[in-house]
Amino acid sequence: MSMSKAKNAAKAAFEPEKLLPIDCDLSAEDFAHVGPDAERRDEIVRPSISYWRDAMRRLKENKVAVACMIFLVVLILFALIVPLVSPYTMSEQHLQHPNEPMFFRAEDGHMHIFGTDDLGRDLFMRLWLGTRTSLYIAVSVVVINLLIGVIYGALAGYFGGWIDNIMMRFIEIIIGIPYLIIVILLSMIMKSGVTSLIIAYAIVGWVGSARLTRGQVLSLRTQEFIIAAHALGSSPWRLIGSHIVPNLLSVLIVNLTLAIPSAIFTEAFLSYIGLGVPLPHPSLGNLAQEGTLRFMFYPQQLLLPAIVISLTMLSFNMLGDGLRDALDPRLRT
Amino acid sequence: MALLSYILKRIGYAALTVFFLMVLTFLMMQLLPGNPFLGDKAISQVTMDALYAKYGLDKPLWEQFLIYMNNFLHGDLGLSIKYNRPVNTIIADSFPYSAELGIRALVFAACFGVGLGVIAAIKRNTGWDSAAITLAVIGVSIPSFIMGALLQYLFAVKFRAWFGFGLPTMGWKGEATKILPTLALCFGTMATVARLTRTSMLDVLGQDYIKTARAKGLTDSEIVGRHALRNAILPVVTILGPTAATLLTGTFVVESIFNIPGLGQFFVKSIRENDYTMIAGTTVFYGIFLVAATLVVDILYGFIDPRIKLTGSRRES
């Protein structure tokens, strides 16, 4: 009822004779039908949302992932800044104050926020320097592994045929050996230190990302845009670099985020059994190992590095899950 | 026929892997810094030469490798340099402890992991679900050596202070001493199993045959027990191979923390003591063990789930 009334009113309102003032000189002939504007018609009014912006929007909706990201940023800032501004150095010993509790204030007025260890070294400084070392190792290892793995996997998947066959047989053989055993062997023959730890891990750790990349490349290879680029005469390197790799990126970013916690774990494990970062340089594994020796009496010496290790691994895991949901909505469960 | 050629192919790869591992281990041993005979007292050159001759270290590299391979094929892993005992004997003495610990942890992780995953999937989006997921995520994020120390602190130190009794934290004698190491070792695996079970259970519960079963009027427990669970635990079998590796490396630290005389503790010790033959023997032993475990799991999976294509490469863990 009310709808038809409104329609009638609108009809009435558009009668030109009633709308125009009586003394107006305009008549219906003064108006012409312009027709659609060819240029304006194709104009996109709203800004187009790129894939990455779309993914960012989905990621922002995921509260847990955002919280993890914020936590990791704060953690990285602490790890970068605290060792620079701390009044102590990593190996500075205060033998008169061993195993002090948290928030201990020395006579000179400086506060040991996390207390000291058995040699009187400031644990606040050592914990954040250790976090920095562990993160540095984990990130470099993962990035190097990813680079090697992507190149290897992309080549195998791109060329296919017997090249792929040989490359994959090689992977089949070495994937059977648990990487931790090889890392243990390798870190024994090299002078112990951060660099050799990274090298040892990088020699064996690329296999997973190589297989992942190969699988993705194999499925991408048969898609039309690759065939088109090939038909237009792109070189293999151009095809891989500017068509295949960008399409792999989302999978690889997720893989990278989820590989970091396992790299942190490996570093901590190796340092724990005495093959990792050499003392007195702290790493999360070293600190946890020292903490276990005295945790019956000074539990905070184990709990602090344990909390940092666990929260860091947790955050990277949750962020990785969030990124996977954001970057590939098809996988969302 | 396809199954047979698949099995043969997998065995071939496994043999190649073991050979590769042996070459690698052998070369590593040659490159190791340090000298096993450099102890607390100085040794004259003559004695050193005699020692090198005794352990065959004076021969050319390829000859040493052939001797090593020959001995290995006869089931002899050499003599431990530090303990002056055959590596075989040490492994035979200590591996049963590690195996018992590992099997206990595996059984515990499988039972509780599957249980947690099923509960989380059935009670999806409830408090049960979030509790199970939280537990699983925490389990994945805490390394076993930290878990071990925390358990020791909580159940031995704190319990003794609160209730006047606690669990023993050292050794491997009697059931009470086995509780904490098993818990410490199994927690991560349990979490992984729980996550996987939940995902696959949710997948199965959405299938048509579950609707059919429900339409026939079966009770919830019948549906879960008879139709859903059987299909949902199939993917869990696939992670048993990688799990063997996780548990095995876990024993290195858990045995050290709880002072269990297993092979893991020996391995860590021999690394610190540059005991060449012991490390080589143990590594090869571990390698063969894991390759065999993965092989058995993969072949079993072909029987359990006929849907998978046997010609494909190994599943991602």
Interface residues (C-beta under 8 A of the other chain):
Chain A: M168 R169 E172 I173 I174 I175 G176 I177 P178 L180 I181 I182 I184 L185 L186 M188 I189 K191 R211 L212 P261 F265 A268 F269 Y272 I273 G274 L275 A288 Q289 G291 T292 F295 M296 P299 L302 A306 I309 S310 L311 M313 L314 N317 M318 T333
Chain B: Y13 A14 L16 T17 V18 F20 L21 L24 T25 M28 L31 L32 P33 V137 I138 V140 S141 I142 P143 F145 I146 A149 L150 Q152 Y153 V157 T199 L202 A245 L248 T249 F252 V253 S256 I257 V268 I271 R272 I279 T283 Y286 G287 L290 V291 T294 S313 R314 E316
